[in-house]
Amino acid sequence: MLLLGCHLKRAPHKVLCSFCAGMGKLQSKLKHSTYKYRPDEIIEERTQTKACLEYSPAHVDTVSVVAALNSDLCVSGGRDKTVVAYNWKTGNVVKRFKGHEREITKIACIHKSSQFFSASRDRMVMMWDLHDPSQPRQQFSGHAMVVTGLAVSPDSSQLCTGSRDNTLLLWDVGTGQCAERASVSRNLVTHLCWVPQEPYILQTSEDKTIRLWDSRGLQVAHVFPAKQHIQTYCEVSEDGHKCISCSNGFGGEGCEATLWDLRQTRNRICEYKGHFQTVASCVFLPRALALMPVIATSSHDCKVKIWNQDTGACLFTLSLDGSGPLTSLAVGDTVSLLCASFSRGIHLLRVEGDPGLQLREVAAF
């Protein structure tokens, strides 16, 4: 899928910063425009006046995906074919992992572990350990095309992979052997997500549908009502009761995120509309951030938005001018988001609750 550039107005001034403490920290950053949505639906345009840091870059090319390994470290990959473990609180590269021959497409981390998986356009999936030498602990080869989905079971014993070859494969992590294979015509996988504490796997597809798979035999358990546009990404809430998916699009057509009921009716609950290009990623934000449940989305229109999960109201918009399309979004800790971009690496964003819910860029790498 071709990424479309965005034409946004640059902020008029530069803010210089003189932070020198800490390794890897560089200087200066453009101001970024933000939009505060008031209850009376009047949009207040604001400009970020606090300067933020530029750390040593994690990658030398476009970053395709970022995931949080723990509350200090993230793992990312992109066109430079390198997987990077990065301490985003100190601004230092912890380790680089090389083994893939083409762009990294997906990363999935094992919860409360130093281990993670990477997928690539080279059709390979590799398992890595932060404490091992920079060689993969395990390799998974079985797809005929680029691997576009990765999901780890809650007990970390199984790995599900999906591809543009219309297939899902279920792997035994310990042995590296494929245990199940399933194929659905025209099911070009875009993302996979394992439902917490359940044997189910959520999957989005270029055929505009969202499927729920039962890992016990790898059978389709449910197909959600088809959307009008390609579904690019999905995420499941911590309690496993709800999920969100997001759509591609252009000029405001499509470009939405959708909240679904996973447990009871399995119907659409709410839609979040306001982006003008493809929505590439969506996440549930920690409940401690606000009185109401909130979600965040990132888009090829260079914007990150925070939404009221229940009403669909946009609470705040941060425009990362000059970043190019935003490709991936991950929750770093209880107040931080990590956002990968086409042109300017990874952005560290801070969610602030006073006054109101706001989003601010504090660093980039």
ChimeraX attribute file (.defattr): number of C-alpha atoms within 10 A of each C-alpha:
attribute: neighborCount
match mode: 1-to-1
recipient: residues
	/A:1	3
	/A:2	4
	/A:3	13
	/A:4	13
	/A:5	14
	/A:6	16
	/A:7	11
	/A:8	13
	/A:9	10
	/A:10	14
	/A:11	14
	/A:12	9
	/A:13	9
	/A:14	13
	/A:15	14
	/A:16	15
	/A:17	15
	/A:18	12
	/A:19	14
	/A:20	11
	/A:21	9
	/A:22	12
	/A:23	11
	/A:24	16
	/A:25	20
	/A:26	22
	/A:27	15
	/A:28	16
	/A:29	19
	/A:30	19
	/A:31	23
	/A:32	23
	/A:33	20
	/A:34	22
	/A:35	19
	/A:36	20
	/A:37	17
	/A:38	14
	/A:39	10
	/A:40	6
	/A:41	10
	/A:42	9
	/A:43	12
	/A:44	11
	/A:45	11
	/A:46	13
	/A:47	14
	/A:48	18
	/A:49	13
	/A:50	14
	/A:51	22
	/A:52	25
	/A:53	24
	/A:54	21
	/A:55	22
	/A:56	15
	/A:57	19
	/A:58	26
	/A:59	22
	/A:60	13
	/A:61	18
	/A:62	21
	/A:63	29
	/A:64	23
	/A:65	27
	/A:66	29
	/A:67	24
	/A:68	25
	/A:69	24
	/A:70	18
	/A:71	14
	/A:72	13
	/A:73	21
	/A:74	23
	/A:75	27
	/A:76	29
	/A:77	30
	/A:78	26
	/A:79	19
	/A:80	18
	/A:81	22
	/A:82	24
	/A:83	28
	/A:84	21
	/A:85	23
	/A:86	23
	/A:87	19
	/A:88	25
	/A:89	14
	/A:90	15
	/A:91	22
	/A:92	20
	/A:93	20
	/A:94	15
	/A:95	16
	/A:96	17
	/A:97	18
	/A:98	14
	/A:99	13
	/A:100	21
	/A:101	14
	/A:102	18
	/A:103	21
	/A:104	29
	/A:105	26
	/A:106	28
	/A:107	26
	/A:108	25
	/A:109	23
	/A:110	19
	/A:111	16
	/A:112	8
	/A:113	12
	/A:114	15
	/A:115	18
	/A:116	20
	/A:117	25
	/A:118	27
	/A:119	29
	/A:120	25
	/A:121	20
	/A:122	19
	/A:123	22
	/A:124	22
	/A:125	26
	/A:126	20
	/A:127	20
	/A:128	21
	/A:129	17
	/A:130	17
	/A:131	9
	/A:132	11
	/A:133	11
	/A:134	14
	/A:135	13
	/A:136	18
	/A:137	16
	/A:138	15
	/A:139	16
	/A:140	22
	/A:141	15
	/A:142	17
	/A:143	20
	/A:144	14
	/A:145	17
	/A:146	22
	/A:147	30
	/A:148	24
	/A:149	27
	/A:150	27
	/A:151	26
	/A:152	26
	/A:153	22
	/A:154	16
	/A:155	10
	/A:156	16
	/A:157	13
	/A:158	18
	/A:159	23
	/A:160	25
	/A:161	26
	/A:162	30
	/A:163	26
	/A:164	21
	/A:165	19
	/A:166	18
	/A:167	22
	/A:168	28
	/A:169	22
	/A:170	22
	/A:171	20
	/A:172	16
	/A:173	19
	/A:174	12
	/A:175	11
	/A:176	17
	/A:177	14
	/A:178	17
	/A:179	14
	/A:180	16
	/A:181	16
	/A:182	15
	/A:183	15
	/A:184	11
	/A:185	9
	/A:186	13
	/A:187	23
	/A:188	22
	/A:189	28
	/A:190	23
	/A:191	26
	/A:192	28
	/A:193	24
	/A:194	24
	/A:195	26
	/A:196	18
	/A:197	12
	/A:198	12
	/A:199	14
	/A:200	21
	/A:201	23
	/A:202	26
	/A:203	29
	/A:204	28
	/A:205	27
	/A:206	19
	/A:207	18
	/A:208	19
	/A:209	20
	/A:210	27
	/A:211	19
	/A:212	22
	/A:213	22
	/A:214	16
	/A:215	20
	/A:216	10
	/A:217	12
	/A:218	21
	/A:219	15
	/A:220	16
	/A:221	13
	/A:222	14
	/A:223	14
	/A:224	16
	/A:225	13
	/A:226	13
	/A:227	15
	/A:228	14
	/A:229	20
	/A:230	23
	/A:231	32
	/A:232	24
	/A:233	28
	/A:234	26
	/A:235	24
	/A:236	23
	/A:237	16
	/A:238	14
	/A:239	9
	/A:240	17
	/A:241	15
	/A:242	20
	/A:243	25
	/A:244	25
	/A:245	27
	/A:246	30
	/A:247	27
	/A:248	25
	/A:249	20
	/A:250	15
	/A:251	11
	/A:252	14
	/A:253	17
	/A:254	23
	/A:255	26
	/A:256	25
	/A:257	30
	/A:258	21
	/A:259	23
	/A:260	19
	/A:261	17
	/A:262	21
	/A:263	11
	/A:264	8
	/A:265	9
	/A:266	16
	/A:267	13
	/A:268	16
	/A:269	17
	/A:270	16
	/A:271	18
	/A:272	23
	/A:273	18
	/A:274	15
	/A:275	26
	/A:276	21
	/A:277	27
	/A:278	31
	/A:279	33
	/A:280	26
	/A:281	27
	/A:282	28
	/A:283	24
	/A:284	22
	/A:285	25
	/A:286	17
	/A:287	12
	/A:288	10
	/A:289	15
	/A:290	15
	/A:291	7
	/A:292	12
	/A:293	16
	/A:294	23
	/A:295	23
	/A:296	25
	/A:297	26
	/A:298	32
	/A:299	28
	/A:300	29
	/A:301	27
	/A:302	26
	/A:303	23
	/A:304	25
	/A:305	23
	/A:306	26
	/A:307	23
	/A:308	17
	/A:309	22
	/A:310	14
	/A:311	14
	/A:312	19
	/A:313	19
	/A:314	23
	/A:315	21
	/A:316	22
	/A:317	26
	/A:318	24
	/A:319	25
	/A:320	26
	/A:321	21
	/A:322	19
	/A:323	21
	/A:324	25
	/A:325	28
	/A:326	32
	/A:327	24
	/A:328	28
	/A:329	26
	/A:330	24
	/A:331	22
	/A:332	23
	/A:333	16
	/A:334	14
	/A:335	16
	/A:336	21
	/A:337	22
	/A:338	25
	/A:339	28
	/A:340	30
	/A:341	29
	/A:342	23
	/A:343	15
	/A:344	22
	/A:345	23
	/A:346	30
	/A:347	23
	/A:348	22
	/A:349	22
	/A:350	19
	/A:351	18
	/A:352	15
	/A:353	12
	/A:354	7
	/A:355	6
	/A:356	11
	/A:357	17
	/A:358	19
	/A:359	25
	/A:360	24
	/A:361	25
	/A:362	16
	/A:363	23
	/A:364	25
	/A:365	23
